[in-house]
Amino acid sequence: MTRAPLAGEDAPQRLDATIARWAREWPGTLLGVEHRDEPDGSGHYHWLIRLRGAERDVITLWLSLRQRTVHLECELAPAPGERLEEVYRFCLVRNRALREVHLALGPEDGLYLVSEVPAGEVTIERLDELVGATVASVEELYPTVMALGHGSWFRRRPSRS
């Protein structure tokens, strides 16, 4: 297995410019992009992207530029409080069919969609594929995961027409 090459010193600026160009193609859906110019304690740079959703009001994606890769994650749902076996079975079965992203347990056992790509592969088109796959997966999975794992309080809202 070959490793992705190390991201160059200009990688944060290049990724920021790519995200800015990509963002112009999502009018009406994109609620905002936030970015810190300094790396965190691990040397990673982060972007927060918020999009308007249909099933979920706001879909938030975190992009992290790491040494060799860009890591994407999006919280699908908080940790299930009910019917854990059914939720996890549903997620494992659905995980097999997902493209670009996959389901994983995240902080505090929340359900997340995650992906990781070599930093050099993040173009406007590739970013569009990743974000599009994430949004589509949230819209498809969120109502079922919430109904199964939080059914005592979650009610799917009527479709907005």
C-alpha positions as CSV (number, residue, x, y, z in Angstrom):
1,M,0.0,0.0,0.0
2,T,1.4,3.4,-0.9
3,R,0.9,6.4,1.3
4,A,-0.5,9.7,0.2
5,P,2.3,12.2,-0.1
6,L,2.8,14.8,2.7
7,A,0.8,17.9,2.2
8,G,3.0,20.9,1.4
9,E,3.3,24.0,3.5
10,D,0.8,25.7,1.2
11,A,-1.8,23.0,1.7
12,P,-4.0,25.0,4.1
13,Q,-4.2,27.9,1.7
14,R,-4.8,25.7,-1.3
15,L,-7.6,23.8,0.5
16,D,-9.1,27.1,1.7
17,A,-9.2,28.4,-1.8
18,T,-10.7,25.2,-3.1
19,I,-13.4,25.3,-0.4
20,A,-14.1,29.0,-1.3
21,R,-14.5,28.2,-5.0
22,W,-16.7,25.2,-4.2
23,A,-18.9,27.2,-1.8
24,R,-19.9,29.6,-4.7
25,E,-21.7,26.6,-6.3
26,W,-24.1,25.9,-3.4
27,P,-26.2,29.1,-3.2
28,G,-29.3,28.8,-1.1
29,T,-28.1,25.5,0.4
30,L,-24.8,26.7,2.0
31,L,-25.4,28.4,5.3
32,G,-21.7,29.2,5.9
33,V,-18.1,28.1,6.0
34,E,-15.8,28.8,9.0
35,H,-12.1,28.4,9.2
36,R,-9.3,29.1,11.6
37,D,-6.0,30.2,10.1
38,E,-4.0,28.5,12.8
39,P,-3.5,24.7,13.3
40,D,-4.7,22.9,16.4
41,G,-2.4,21.3,18.9
42,S,-1.9,18.3,16.5
43,G,-1.0,20.6,13.6
44,H,-4.4,20.0,11.8
45,Y,-6.3,22.8,10.1
46,H,-10.1,22.8,10.3
47,W,-13.1,24.0,8.4
48,L,-16.8,23.9,9.5
49,I,-19.3,23.8,6.7
50,R,-23.1,24.2,7.4
51,L,-25.7,23.3,4.8
52,R,-29.5,23.5,4.8
53,G,-31.1,20.1,4.9
54,A,-34.6,18.8,4.3
55,E,-34.9,16.0,6.9
56,R,-32.5,17.8,9.2
57,D,-32.6,21.6,9.4
58,V,-28.8,22.0,9.4
59,I,-26.2,19.5,8.2
60,T,-22.7,20.3,9.7
61,L,-19.5,18.9,8.2
62,W,-16.1,19.2,9.7
63,L,-13.1,19.0,7.3
64,S,-9.6,18.5,8.9
65,L,-6.4,18.9,6.9
66,R,-4.0,16.4,8.4
67,Q,-0.4,15.5,7.5
68,R,-1.4,13.6,4.3
69,T,-5.2,13.6,4.2
70,V,-8.4,15.6,4.5
71,H,-10.7,14.0,7.0
72,L,-14.5,14.7,6.7
73,E,-17.0,13.9,9.4
74,C,-20.6,14.7,10.0
75,E,-22.7,13.8,13.0
76,L,-25.7,11.8,11.8
77,A,-27.4,11.4,15.1
78,P,-26.6,11.4,18.8
79,A,-26.0,8.1,20.6
80,P,-29.2,6.0,20.4
81,G,-31.1,5.9,23.7
82,E,-33.5,3.1,22.6
83,R,-33.4,-0.1,20.5
84,L,-29.6,-0.1,20.2
85,E,-29.5,-3.5,18.5
86,E,-31.9,-2.4,15.8
87,V,-30.1,0.9,15.2
88,Y,-26.7,-0.7,14.9
89,R,-28.0,-3.5,12.7
90,F,-29.7,-0.9,10.4
91,C,-26.4,1.1,10.3
92,L,-24.2,-1.9,9.5
93,V,-26.5,-3.1,6.7
94,R,-26.7,0.4,5.2
95,N,-23.0,1.0,5.6
96,R,-22.3,-1.6,3.0
97,A,-24.1,0.4,0.3
98,L,-22.7,3.8,1.1
99,R,-20.4,5.5,-1.3
100,E,-17.7,8.1,-0.5
101,V,-18.6,8.0,3.2
102,H,-19.2,5.4,5.9
103,L,-20.9,5.2,9.2
104,A,-18.8,5.1,12.4
105,L,-19.2,5.6,16.1
106,G,-17.9,9.0,17.2
107,P,-17.6,11.0,20.4
108,E,-20.0,10.0,23.1
109,D,-21.1,7.1,20.9
110,G,-22.9,9.4,18.4
111,L,-23.4,8.1,14.9
112,Y,-21.2,9.8,12.3
113,L,-20.6,9.8,8.6
114,V,-16.8,9.9,7.9
115,S,-14.5,9.9,4.9
116,E,-10.8,10.5,4.3
117,V,-9.0,11.3,1.0
118,P,-5.4,12.2,0.2
119,A,-5.0,16.0,0.6
120,G,-3.7,16.3,-3.0
121,E,-7.0,14.8,-4.4
122,V,-9.3,17.5,-3.0
123,T,-10.5,19.5,-6.0
124,I,-13.7,21.3,-6.4
125,E,-15.2,18.3,-8.1
126,R,-14.0,15.8,-5.4
127,L,-15.2,18.1,-2.6
128,D,-18.6,18.3,-4.3
129,E,-18.8,14.5,-4.5
130,L,-17.9,14.2,-0.8
131,V,-20.3,16.8,0.4
132,G,-23.0,15.6,-1.9
133,A,-22.6,12.0,-0.7
134,T,-22.7,13.2,2.9
135,V,-25.8,15.3,2.5
136,A,-27.6,12.6,0.6
137,S,-26.7,10.0,3.3
138,V,-27.9,12.3,6.1
139,E,-31.2,12.9,4.3
140,E,-31.7,9.2,3.7
141,L,-30.6,7.8,7.0
142,Y,-31.4,10.5,9.6
143,P,-35.2,9.9,9.9
144,T,-34.8,6.1,10.3
145,V,-31.9,6.3,12.8
146,M,-33.8,8.9,14.8
147,A,-37.1,7.0,14.8
148,L,-35.4,3.8,15.9
149,G,-32.9,5.2,18.4
150,H,-35.0,8.1,19.8
151,G,-38.5,7.1,18.9
152,S,-40.0,8.1,22.3
153,W,-39.4,11.8,21.5
154,F,-38.5,12.1,17.8
155,R,-41.3,12.7,15.4
156,R,-40.6,13.1,11.7
157,R,-41.9,16.4,10.5
158,P,-44.2,16.7,7.6
159,S,-42.4,17.3,4.3
160,R,-41.9,21.0,3.3
161,S,-43.6,21.8,0.1
